[in-house]
Amino acid sequence: MGFTSTFLGILGCWIGLPIGLFIGFYFFIYSKPEDVKDPKIRPLYELDIDTLQNLIPEIPLWVKNPDYDRVDWLNTFILDMWPFLDKAICSNIKSTCEPMFAEYIGQYKVEKIEFDSLTLGTLPPTIQGLKVYETNEKELVLEPAIKWAGNSNIVVSIVLLSARIRVQLVDLQIFAAPRVVLKPLVPTFPCFANIVISLMEKPHVDFGFKVLGADFMAIPGLYRFVQETIKKQVASLYHWPQRLEIPILAPTSVTIRKPVGILHVKVIRAMKLLKMDLLGLSDPYVKLSLSGDRLPARKTSIKKKTLNPEWNETFRLAVKDPESQVLHIDVFDWDKVGGHDKLGKQVFPLKKLQANESKEVTLDLLKSTDACDPDDMKQRGRVVVELTYAPFREESDGFSGLLGSFNRKESNAEGSSSDVSPGGAGLLMVTVQGAENVDGSRHNNPYVEVFFRGEKKRTKVIKKSRDPQWDEEFQFMVEEPPVHEKIHLQVMSKRKGFIYGSKESLGHVDINLDDVIHNGRINEKYHLIDSKNGVIHVEVRWKTI
């Protein structure tokens, strides 16, 4: 009996092994991927209680969460566009992957790699809800909840040693909650310069992966391993605070340059200036300005009746681009009546200066900066200036603007409790963005007066508006950080003419500068004092040399 069973076992092995190899080779060569079928859709009233309970997690967020808006119109748009988007996306995928496939031809006995089928299916992604944040920044923040349970069918054929192996990706599902930020908003179409995308949660990605008809995702442990690996890889790249920034407009067309340093200009003296007065003398003074700067030019004092004036006066100018900006030096003869006569001018490129190094230069005055002007051959005197370019310290903004400034903030007259402050001279930049609900009893022509350390600056007048927008920046250069100090803003309304009530106060606010000095920047809306509902939007920046 034992001999018989042993004999039959050996015989079965010899017969079964060739048959099994033959059947396996047949399926290996002639097996084809299954076609992906469209899902069956049933109305809710046909489902039982248990099935409905299981569907509760799939209910759109706009139903469960009031912060999310319903965007059926957007889903309808995507549905109608999906057949065309499918072809366009698949075409891009194919053009991107084909060069990558070509790199493997000839390696590892690979003869050919190609797409047998490439389609994302008939089911488009669905936006379950859309949350829009209101911020104080020049940006638009959107948080859509995206779900895509598609019927995609992606089949790749690999010819290896003359044998064709088909790999199929099916049942692709992606659930993601990205944050999309359009910033900065600019007056150039499409009205935003960049798209910044980051994932607020780790995405859920699910799919079926078949090789020769067998689903590899059914292997115990492999499914969870692949899921976690995908989540970790995607999260390391795009999970907040990591982000993907996509430029839309060229930086040169939308860049609003901010100051990056301060130019210290010491006007020392001038020599052998032209004689403009009847007595053979002049009353010279110097005007200083930077190219591309809309701020008023800085002026020295007037030196009466001299052709060799001594000033030794120092001025500070905010620099936005030291590589391209030039310093304009204009010397005038002051006249009591009529326009002032120009004695000469000269320019000096800032790129010739080394950071934090003083340089004294003597410049020949010209009639104009045109090299072809023959009148420039005439001697017009010289001017001696000492120049020092001091760039601001490199400071990290951290997460400023990415999280905060979503809510309105009350004015606080008390200040920060911190007593530690950064030292050094710097530039205080105050940007008056706009105001809301400023209502005067007699007229509404609002403007803002900014007071700091006895210096007063003013915005333009916006006529007949309760919600004016100024977007004007004012700069104050100081030798020490203005800790424990305040900046005063007064909203006024002005009517033409010298009549009673031509000016009216619409409210005021005092902004403590401690937070600005310690954090480098604030961007808030403040309720106006002595105003019923008035609010002013102010951004204050501090840069240290």
C-alpha positions as CSV (number, residue, x, y, z in Angstrom):
1,M,0.0,0.0,0.0
2,G,2.8,2.3,0.8
3,F,4.6,1.6,-2.4
4,T,1.4,2.3,-4.4
5,S,0.8,5.7,-2.8
6,T,4.4,6.7,-3.3
7,F,4.3,5.7,-7.0
8,L,1.0,7.6,-7.6
9,G,2.4,10.7,-5.9
10,I,5.5,10.7,-8.1
11,L,3.4,10.1,-11.2
12,G,1.0,12.9,-10.3
13,C,3.9,15.3,-9.8
14,W,5.5,14.5,-13.1
15,I,2.1,14.9,-14.9
16,G,0.8,17.9,-12.9
17,L,3.9,20.0,-13.1
18,P,4.1,20.3,-16.9
19,I,0.4,20.8,-17.1
20,G,0.5,23.6,-14.5
21,L,3.5,25.3,-16.3
22,F,1.7,25.1,-19.6
23,I,-1.5,26.7,-18.2
24,G,0.5,29.4,-16.4
25,F,2.5,30.3,-19.6
26,Y,-0.8,30.4,-21.6
27,F,-2.4,32.9,-19.2
28,F,0.9,34.8,-19.0
29,I,0.9,35.3,-22.8
30,Y,-2.7,35.7,-23.7
31,S,-4.3,37.2,-20.5
32,K,-5.8,40.7,-21.1
33,P,-6.8,43.4,-18.6
34,E,-10.4,43.6,-17.7
35,D,-12.4,46.6,-19.0
36,V,-13.5,49.0,-16.4
37,K,-17.2,49.2,-16.2
38,D,-19.3,52.3,-15.4
39,P,-20.7,52.2,-11.8
40,K,-24.4,51.6,-11.1
41,I,-26.1,54.6,-9.6
42,R,-29.2,54.1,-7.4
43,P,-31.4,56.7,-5.8
44,L,-31.3,57.1,-2.0
45,Y,-34.9,56.0,-1.5
46,E,-34.0,52.5,-2.8
47,L,-31.4,52.0,-0.1
48,D,-32.0,50.3,3.2
49,I,-31.2,51.8,6.7
50,D,-27.8,50.1,7.1
51,T,-26.6,51.2,3.7
52,L,-27.7,54.8,4.4
53,Q,-25.8,54.7,7.7
54,N,-22.6,53.7,5.9
55,L,-23.1,56.6,3.4
56,I,-23.1,59.3,6.1
57,P,-19.3,59.9,5.9
58,E,-19.7,60.5,2.2
59,I,-22.2,63.3,2.7
60,P,-20.8,66.6,1.3
61,L,-19.2,69.0,3.8
62,W,-21.6,71.8,2.9
63,V,-24.4,69.7,4.4
64,K,-22.5,68.9,7.7
65,N,-20.4,72.0,8.1
66,P,-21.9,75.5,7.7
67,D,-18.4,77.0,7.0
68,Y,-18.3,75.3,3.6
69,D,-20.3,76.7,0.7
70,R,-22.2,74.6,-1.9
71,V,-20.6,74.8,-5.3
72,D,-22.9,72.8,-7.6
73,W,-22.3,75.3,-10.4
74,L,-18.6,74.4,-10.3
75,N,-19.2,70.7,-10.2
76,T,-21.5,71.1,-13.2
77,F,-18.8,73.0,-15.0
78,I,-16.2,70.3,-14.3
79,L,-18.7,67.6,-15.4
80,D,-19.3,69.2,-18.7
81,M,-15.6,69.9,-19.3
82,W,-14.4,66.5,-18.1
83,P,-14.4,64.7,-21.5
84,F,-12.0,67.3,-22.8
85,L,-10.0,67.6,-19.6
86,D,-9.6,63.8,-19.6
87,K,-8.0,63.9,-23.1
88,A,-5.9,66.9,-22.3
89,I,-4.6,65.5,-19.0
90,C,-3.9,62.0,-20.5
91,S,-2.1,63.6,-23.4
92,N,0.2,65.5,-20.9
93,I,0.7,62.3,-18.9
94,K,1.7,60.4,-22.1
95,S,4.1,63.1,-23.3
96,T,5.7,63.2,-19.8
97,C,6.0,59.5,-19.4
98,E,7.2,58.4,-22.8
99,P,10.7,59.9,-22.5
100,M,11.0,58.2,-19.1
101,F,10.0,54.9,-20.6
102,A,12.6,55.4,-23.3
103,E,15.4,55.5,-20.8
104,Y,14.6,51.8,-19.8
105,I,14.6,50.5,-23.3
106,G,17.6,48.1,-23.7
107,Q,18.1,47.8,-19.9
108,Y,17.1,44.8,-17.9
109,K,16.1,43.0,-21.2
110,V,13.3,45.5,-21.7
111,E,12.4,45.8,-25.4
112,K,9.3,48.1,-25.3
113,I,7.1,50.0,-22.8
114,E,3.9,51.7,-24.0
115,F,0.4,52.6,-23.0
116,D,-2.3,50.1,-24.1
117,S,-5.0,52.2,-22.5
118,L,-4.9,55.6,-20.8
119,T,-8.2,57.2,-19.6
120,L,-9.3,58.8,-16.4
121,G,-12.8,57.5,-16.9
122,T,-16.2,59.2,-17.1
123,L,-16.5,60.3,-13.5
124,P,-14.9,63.7,-12.7
125,P,-13.6,64.9,-9.3
126,T,-16.3,66.4,-7.1
127,I,-15.9,69.4,-4.8
128,Q,-17.8,68.5,-1.7
129,G,-17.6,72.1,-0.4
130,L,-15.6,75.3,-0.6
131,K,-14.4,77.4,2.3
132,V,-13.3,81.0,1.6
133,Y,-11.3,82.9,4.2
134,E,-11.4,86.7,4.6
135,T,-7.9,88.0,5.3
136,N,-6.2,91.4,5.7
137,E,-3.6,90.4,3.1
138,K,-3.8,91.0,-0.6
139,E,-4.7,87.4,-1.3
140,L,-7.6,85.1,-1.8
141,V,-7.6,81.9,0.4
142,L,-9.7,78.9,-0.7
143,E,-10.1,75.5,0.9
144,P,-12.0,73.0,-1.3
145,A,-12.8,69.5,-0.2
146,I,-12.1,67.3,-3.2
147,K,-13.2,63.7,-3.7
148,W,-12.6,61.6,-6.8
149,A,-13.7,58.1,-7.0
150,G,-13.1,57.6,-10.7
151,N,-13.3,54.7,-13.1
152,S,-10.0,55.3,-14.6
153,N,-8.3,52.6,-16.7
154,I,-4.5,52.8,-17.2
155,V,-2.8,49.9,-18.8
156,V,1.0,49.7,-19.5
157,S,2.5,47.0,-21.6
158,I,6.1,45.9,-20.9
159,V,7.8,43.7,-23.5
160,L,10.4,41.7,-21.6
161,L,12.4,38.9,-23.4
162,S,9.7,38.9,-26.1
163,A,7.0,38.3,-23.5
164,R,4.3,41.0,-23.0
165,I,3.5,41.8,-19.4
166,R,0.4,44.0,-18.8
167,V,0.2,46.2,-15.7
168,Q,-3.2,47.8,-15.0
169,L,-4.1,50.6,-12.6
170,V,-7.8,50.7,-11.8
171,D,-10.3,52.1,-9.3
172,L,-8.3,55.2,-8.5
173,Q,-9.7,57.2,-5.5
174,I,-8.3,60.5,-4.2
175,F,-9.6,62.4,-1.2
176,A,-7.8,65.7,-0.5
177,A,-8.3,69.0,1.4
178,P,-5.9,71.5,-0.2
179,R,-5.5,75.1,0.7
180,V,-5.3,77.3,-2.5
181,V,-3.9,80.8,-2.0
182,L,-4.0,83.3,-4.9
183,K,-1.5,86.0,-4.1
184,P,-0.6,88.7,-4.3
185,L,-3.7,90.3,-5.9
186,V,-2.5,92.7,-8.6
187,P,-4.2,95.0,-11.1
188,T,-2.9,92.9,-14.0
189,F,-5.0,90.1,-15.6
190,P,-5.7,87.4,-14.2
191,C,-5.3,89.7,-11.1
192,F,-3.0,87.3,-9.1
193,A,0.6,86.6,-9.5
194,N,1.0,83.1,-7.9
195,I,-1.0,80.1,-6.9
196,V,0.3,78.6,-3.6
197,I,-1.1,75.1,-2.8
198,S,-0.6,73.1,0.4
199,L,-2.4,70.1,1.9
200,M,-4.2,70.7,5.2
201,E,-4.5,67.0,5.8
202,K,-2.7,63.9,4.6
203,P,-4.4,62.8,1.4
204,H,-6.2,59.5,1.0
205,V,-5.1,57.6,-2.1
206,D,-6.6,54.2,-3.1
207,F,-6.2,52.2,-6.2
208,G,-6.1,48.7,-7.6
209,F,-2.8,47.4,-9.1
210,K,-3.1,44.3,-11.4
211,V,-0.3,42.4,-13.0
212,L,-1.4,39.6,-15.4
213,G,-4.9,39.9,-14.0
214,A,-3.9,39.4,-10.4
215,D,-4.5,42.3,-8.0
216,F,-1.3,42.9,-6.0
217,M,-3.1,45.1,-3.6
218,A,-4.9,42.0,-2.3
219,I,-1.6,40.7,-0.9
220,P,-1.9,40.9,3.0
221,G,0.1,43.8,4.4
222,L,1.0,45.3,1.0
223,Y,-2.1,47.5,0.7
224,R,-1.5,49.2,4.0
225,F,2.2,49.6,3.4
226,V,1.6,51.3,0.0
227,Q,-1.1,53.6,1.6
228,E,1.2,54.8,4.3
229,T,4.2,55.2,1.9
230,I,2.1,57.4,-0.5
231,K,0.8,59.5,2.4
232,K,4.3,60.1,3.8
233,Q,5.8,61.0,0.5
234,V,3.1,63.4,-0.5
235,A,3.0,64.9,3.0
236,S,6.7,65.5,3.0
237,L,6.3,67.6,-0.2
238,Y,3.0,69.4,0.2
239,H,1.6,69.0,3.7
240,W,1.2,72.4,5.4
241,P,3.5,74.3,6.1
242,Q,5.2,72.8,3.0
243,R,3.7,74.3,-0.2
244,L,3.8,74.2,-4.0
245,E,4.1,77.7,-5.6
246,I,3.1,78.0,-9.2
247,P,4.0,81.4,-10.8
248,I,1.3,82.8,-13.1
249,L,2.7,86.3,-14.0
250,A,6.2,87.3,-14.6
251,P,7.8,88.9,-11.5
252,T,8.9,92.0,-13.4
253,S,5.3,92.8,-14.4
254,V,3.8,92.6,-10.9
255,T,6.5,93.1,-8.4
256,I,5.8,95.8,-5.9
257,R,9.3,96.5,-4.5
258,K,9.7,97.0,-0.8
259,P,12.7,98.8,0.7
260,V,15.7,96.5,1.3
261,G,18.1,99.1,2.9
262,I,18.9,102.7,3.6
263,L,21.2,105.0,1.8
264,H,23.0,107.5,4.0
265,V,23.9,110.6,2.0
266,K,26.1,113.3,3.6
267,V,26.3,116.4,1.4
268,I,29.6,117.8,2.4
269,R,30.3,120.8,0.1
270,A,30.3,122.2,-3.4
271,M,33.0,124.0,-5.2
272,K,33.3,126.6,-8.0
273,L,29.6,126.8,-8.7
274,L,28.2,129.0,-11.5
275,K,27.5,132.7,-10.8
276,M,23.8,133.3,-11.1
277,D,23.2,136.5,-9.1
278,L,23.9,140.1,-10.2
279,L,26.7,140.4,-7.7
280,G,28.5,137.3,-9.1
281,L,27.4,134.9,-6.4
282,S,24.7,132.3,-5.9
283,D,22.3,130.9,-3.1
284,P,22.8,127.2,-3.6
285,Y,21.0,124.2,-2.1
286,V,20.9,120.5,-3.1
287,K,18.0,118.2,-3.8
288,L,18.5,114.4,-3.4
289,S,16.2,111.6,-4.8
290,L,16.4,108.0,-6.0
291,S,15.3,106.8,-9.4
292,G,11.9,105.0,-9.3
293,D,11.0,106.6,-6.0
294,R,7.8,108.6,-5.8
295,L,8.6,110.2,-2.5
296,P,9.5,114.0,-2.4
297,A,13.1,114.9,-2.9
298,R,15.2,115.7,0.2
299,K,16.6,119.2,0.3
300,T,19.6,120.8,2.1
301,S,19.5,124.2,3.7
302,I,20.2,127.3,1.5
303,K,23.6,128.8,1.7
304,K,23.4,132.5,0.8
305,K,25.8,134.4,-1.4
306,T,28.5,131.8,-1.9
307,L,30.0,129.7,-4.7
308,N,31.8,127.2,-2.4
309,P,29.1,126.3,0.1
310,E,29.6,123.9,3.1
311,W,26.6,121.9,4.3
312,N,27.7,118.7,6.1
313,E,24.1,117.6,6.3
314,T,23.1,114.0,6.3
315,F,20.0,112.4,4.7
316,R,18.6,108.9,4.7
317,L,16.8,107.5,1.6
318,A,15.0,104.1,1.4
319,V,16.5,101.8,-1.3
320,K,14.4,99.3,-3.1
321,D,16.8,97.9,-5.7
322,P,20.5,98.7,-5.2
323,E,21.5,97.0,-8.4
324,S,19.4,99.3,-10.7
325,Q,18.6,102.5,-8.7
326,V,20.8,105.6,-9.0
327,L,21.1,108.7,-6.8
328,H,20.1,112.0,-8.4
329,I,21.9,115.0,-7.2
330,D,20.5,118.4,-8.3
331,V,22.1,121.7,-7.3
332,F,19.8,124.8,-7.5
333,D,20.2,128.5,-7.0
334,W,17.5,129.8,-4.7
335,D,15.5,132.8,-6.0
336,K,13.1,134.8,-3.9
337,V,10.9,135.5,-6.9
338,G,10.1,133.0,-9.7
339,G,11.6,129.6,-10.4
340,H,14.9,128.5,-9.0
341,D,17.8,128.2,-11.5
342,K,19.5,124.9,-11.9
343,L,23.2,125.0,-11.4
344,G,24.0,121.5,-12.4
345,K,23.2,117.8,-11.8
346,Q,24.8,114.4,-11.5
347,V,23.9,110.8,-10.9
348,F,25.6,108.0,-9.0
349,P,24.7,104.3,-9.4
350,L,24.2,102.5,-6.1
351,K,25.7,99.3,-7.4
352,K,29.1,101.0,-7.1
353,L,28.7,100.9,-3.3
354,Q,29.8,98.1,-1.0
355,A,27.4,97.3,1.8
356,N,28.1,99.1,5.1
357,E,31.2,100.8,3.7
358,S,31.4,104.6,3.4
359,K,32.6,106.2,0.2
360,E,33.4,109.8,-0.4
361,V,33.0,110.9,-4.0
362,T,33.6,114.2,-5.8
363,L,31.3,114.6,-8.8
364,D,31.5,117.1,-11.7
365,L,28.2,118.9,-12.2
366,L,26.6,118.7,-15.6
367,K,23.8,120.5,-17.3
368,S,22.1,117.2,-18.1
369,T,23.0,113.4,-18.0
370,D,22.9,113.2,-21.8
371,A,26.4,112.2,-22.9
372,C,25.8,113.8,-26.4
373,D,24.9,117.2,-25.0
374,P,27.6,119.7,-26.0
375,D,26.7,122.1,-23.2
376,D,28.0,119.5,-20.7
377,M,31.6,120.6,-21.7
378,K,31.1,123.8,-19.7
379,Q,32.5,123.8,-16.2
380,R,29.7,123.9,-13.6
381,G,31.5,123.1,-10.4
382,R,31.7,120.1,-8.3
383,V,29.9,118.5,-5.4
384,V,31.3,116.3,-2.7
385,V,29.1,113.7,-1.0
386,E,29.7,110.7,1.3
387,L,27.6,107.7,0.6
388,T,26.9,104.6,2.7
389,Y,24.5,101.8,1.8
390,A,23.2,99.9,4.8
391,P,21.0,96.8,3.9
392,F,18.4,95.6,6.3
393,R,19.0,92.6,8.4
394,E,17.8,89.3,7.0
395,E,14.7,88.4,9.1
396,S,12.5,85.4,8.6
397,D,8.7,86.1,8.4
398,G,8.0,82.6,9.7
399,F,4.4,81.8,9.1
400,S,3.4,85.4,8.9
401,G,0.5,85.8,6.5
402,L,0.0,82.0,6.1
403,L,-2.1,81.6,9.2
404,G,-3.1,84.9,10.7
405,S,-4.8,88.2,10.1
406,F,-8.1,86.5,9.4
407,N,-10.1,88.5,12.0
408,R,-10.6,92.1,13.0
409,K,-8.6,93.3,15.9
410,E,-9.4,96.0,18.5
411,S,-7.1,98.9,19.1
412,N,-5.0,98.4,22.2
413,A,-3.4,101.3,23.9
414,E,-1.5,99.3,26.4
415,G,1.5,97.7,24.7
416,S,3.4,94.5,24.7
417,S,4.6,93.1,28.0
418,S,7.9,92.2,26.6
419,D,10.8,94.4,27.5
420,V,13.3,92.9,25.1
421,S,13.7,94.9,21.9
422,P,16.1,94.7,19.0
423,G,18.5,97.6,18.7
424,G,19.8,99.6,15.8
425,A,18.5,102.3,13.4
426,G,15.8,101.3,11.0
427,L,12.8,102.2,8.8
428,L,9.2,102.3,9.9
429,M,6.8,101.8,7.0
430,V,3.1,102.6,7.5
431,T,0.7,101.6,4.8
432,V,-2.8,102.9,5.0
433,Q,-4.8,100.4,3.1
434,G,-8.4,101.7,3.5
435,A,-11.3,102.2,5.8
436,E,-14.9,101.0,6.3
437,N,-18.1,102.7,7.5
438,V,-16.5,106.1,8.1
439,D,-19.5,108.4,8.2
440,G,-19.4,112.1,8.6
441,S,-22.3,114.2,9.8
442,R,-21.9,116.9,7.1
443,H,-19.8,115.3,4.3
444,N,-17.8,112.2,3.4
445,N,-14.5,113.1,1.7
446,P,-12.1,111.1,3.9
447,Y,-8.4,111.3,4.1
448,V,-5.9,110.1,6.8
449,E,-3.3,112.0,8.7
450,V,-0.4,110.0,10.2
451,F,1.5,111.5,13.1
452,F,4.8,110.1,14.4
453,R,7.4,111.9,16.5
454,G,6.1,115.3,15.6
455,E,6.1,114.4,11.8
456,K,2.9,114.6,9.9
457,K,2.0,112.9,6.6
458,R,-1.3,112.7,4.8
459,T,-3.1,110.5,2.2
460,K,-5.0,111.8,-0.7
461,V,-8.7,112.7,-0.4
462,I,-11.3,110.2,-1.6
463,K,-14.5,112.1,-2.5
464,K,-17.9,110.9,-1.5
465,S,-17.0,107.6,0.0
466,R,-17.8,105.7,3.2
467,D,-15.4,102.9,2.3
468,P,-12.3,104.6,0.9
469,Q,-9.2,102.7,-0.4
470,W,-5.9,104.6,-0.3
471,D,-3.1,102.0,-0.3
472,E,-0.5,104.6,0.4
473,E,2.8,104.0,2.2
474,F,4.6,106.4,4.4
475,Q,8.2,106.0,5.7
476,F,9.8,107.2,8.9
477,M,13.5,106.8,9.4
478,V,14.6,106.5,13.1
479,E,17.9,106.1,14.8
480,E,16.5,103.7,17.5
481,P,13.6,101.2,17.6
482,P,10.4,103.1,18.6
483,V,9.6,100.7,21.5
484,H,6.9,101.8,23.9
485,E,5.8,104.4,21.4
486,K,2.6,104.9,19.4
487,I,1.7,106.1,16.0
488,H,-1.5,108.2,15.7
489,L,-3.9,108.0,12.8
490,Q,-6.6,110.6,12.3
491,V,-9.4,110.1,9.7
492,M,-10.7,113.4,8.5
493,S,-13.2,114.7,6.0
494,K,-12.6,117.8,4.0
495,R,-14.9,120.1,2.0
496,K,-13.7,122.7,-0.5
497,G,-13.9,126.3,0.5
498,F,-13.3,128.3,3.7
499,I,-16.7,127.8,5.2
500,Y,-17.8,126.6,8.7
501,G,-17.4,122.9,9.1
502,S,-15.1,122.5,6.1
503,K,-13.1,119.9,8.1
504,E,-14.6,117.1,10.2
505,S,-13.0,114.3,12.3
506,L,-14.3,110.8,11.4
507,G,-12.4,109.0,14.1
508,H,-8.8,108.2,15.3
509,V,-6.7,105.4,16.6
510,D,-3.4,105.0,18.4
511,I,-1.3,102.0,17.4
512,N,1.3,100.7,19.8
513,L,4.5,99.9,18.0
514,D,5.9,97.2,20.4
515,D,4.4,94.3,18.5
516,V,5.8,95.8,15.2
517,I,9.3,96.1,16.6
518,H,9.3,92.5,18.0
519,N,7.5,90.8,15.1
520,G,8.6,92.9,12.2
521,R,5.1,93.4,10.9
522,I,1.5,93.8,11.7
523,N,-1.5,93.9,9.3
524,E,-4.7,94.6,11.2
525,K,-8.0,96.3,11.1
526,Y,-8.7,98.7,14.0
527,H,-12.0,100.2,15.2
528,L,-11.8,104.0,15.1
529,I,-12.3,105.8,18.4
530,D,-15.1,108.4,18.3
531,S,-16.7,106.6,15.4
532,K,-19.8,104.5,15.5
533,N,-18.8,101.7,13.2
534,G,-15.7,103.0,11.5
535,V,-12.7,100.7,10.9
536,I,-9.3,101.4,9.4
537,H,-7.0,98.9,7.8
538,V,-3.3,99.6,8.5
539,E,-0.1,97.6,7.8
540,V,3.0,98.6,9.7
541,R,6.5,97.2,9.0
542,W,9.8,97.6,10.8
543,K,13.2,97.0,9.2
544,T,16.4,97.2,11.1
545,I,19.8,98.1,9.5
